Amino acid sequence: MSVTLTDAAATHITAMLARHGNSIGLRLGTKKSGCNGFAYVVDYAEQITDNDRVFESHGIQIVIDNDQLTYLDGVEIDFVRSNLLNQGFEFRNPQAKERCGCGESFSI
């Protein structure tokens, strides 16, 4: 099992975590949403519980609830910037069978 960050994502997340202060890493999850079933949820990880799995990439802890591993195992997180207005995380998920046209949701 693995979750990884690209260099661009690691640089962006490091800056985010430095500004936030209290975080120990990045929390990644999913929620039911969108036209294909699931959307990614990215938040600051404030704590690690007994039900969490922790991955490390580029020195950054990525925290995922064990119940979410089915959806997120093998995901690579990238940070893509087209221009000042178009930037954000991109998820390369080998578990996803379909993605919606806008890239905001996926199905397993």
C-alpha positions in Angstrom: 0.0 0.0 0.0 1.3 3.4 -0.8 0.3 7.1 -1.3 2.8 9.4 -2.8 3.4 13.1 -3.6 5.1 14.5 -6.7 7.8 17.2 -6.1 5.3 19.9 -7.0 2.7 18.6 -4.5 5.3 18.3 -1.8 6.5 21.9 -2.3 2.9 23.2 -2.2 1.9 21.1 0.8 5.1 22.1 2.8 4.2 25.8 2.3 0.5 25.1 3.3 1.6 23.3 6.5 4.1 26.0 7.4 1.3 28.6 7.2 -1.2 26.5 9.2 1.1 25.8 12.1 -0.7 23.1 14.1 -0.8 20.4 11.5 1.2 17.2 11.6 0.5 16.5 7.9 -2.1 16.2 5.2 -5.4 14.2 5.7 -6.7 12.6 2.6 -10.1 11.0 2.2 -13.2 10.7 0.0 -16.8 11.7 0.2 -19.9 10.7 -1.8 -20.3 13.4 -4.3 -20.2 14.5 -8.0 -21.5 12.8 -11.1 -19.4 9.6 -10.6 -19.8 8.8 -7.0 -16.8 10.0 -4.9 -14.8 13.2 -4.6 -11.4 13.7 -2.9 -11.2 15.5 0.4 -8.0 17.2 1.4 -7.5 18.7 4.9 -4.9 19.4 7.5 -4.1 16.4 9.8 -4.3 17.7 13.4 -4.0 14.2 15.0 -3.6 10.6 14.2 -6.2 8.1 15.6 -6.0 4.3 16.0 -8.1 4.0 12.8 -5.6 5.9 10.7 -2.9 4.7 8.4 0.1 7.1 7.9 2.2 7.3 4.7 5.2 9.4 4.3 6.4 11.0 1.0 9.0 13.8 0.7 9.0 14.0 4.5 5.3 14.8 4.7 2.9 12.6 6.6 -0.3 11.7 4.7 -3.0 10.4 7.0 -5.8 8.3 5.7 -8.6 6.6 7.7 -8.3 2.8 7.3 -11.9 2.7 5.9 -10.7 4.9 3.0 -7.8 2.8 1.9 -9.9 0.8 -0.6 -10.5 4.0 -2.5 -7.0 5.6 -2.1 -4.4 2.8 -2.2 -1.7 3.7 -4.8 -2.9 7.3 -5.3 -0.3 9.9 -6.4 -1.0 13.5 -5.6 0.3 16.2 -7.9 -0.1 20.0 -7.8 -0.8 21.5 -11.2 -0.7 25.2 -12.0 -1.9 26.2 -15.5 -1.9 29.9 -14.6 -2.7 32.1 -11.5 -6.4 31.2 -11.6 -6.2 27.6 -12.5 -4.2 25.6 -10.0 -4.9 22.7 -7.6 -4.4 19.1 -6.7 -4.6 16.4 -9.3 -5.0 12.8 -8.2 -3.7 9.8 -10.1 -5.6 6.9 -8.7 -5.2 3.4 -9.9 -8.4 2.4 -8.1 -10.6 4.8 -10.1 -12.4 3.1 -12.9 -14.1 6.2 -14.3 -13.6 10.0 -13.8 -16.1 12.7 -14.6 -15.2 15.2 -17.3 -14.2 17.9 -14.9 -12.0 15.6 -12.9 -13.7 16.3 -9.6 -15.2 12.9 -9.0 -14.5 9.2 -9.7 -16.0 5.8 -9.3 -14.4 2.5 -8.2 
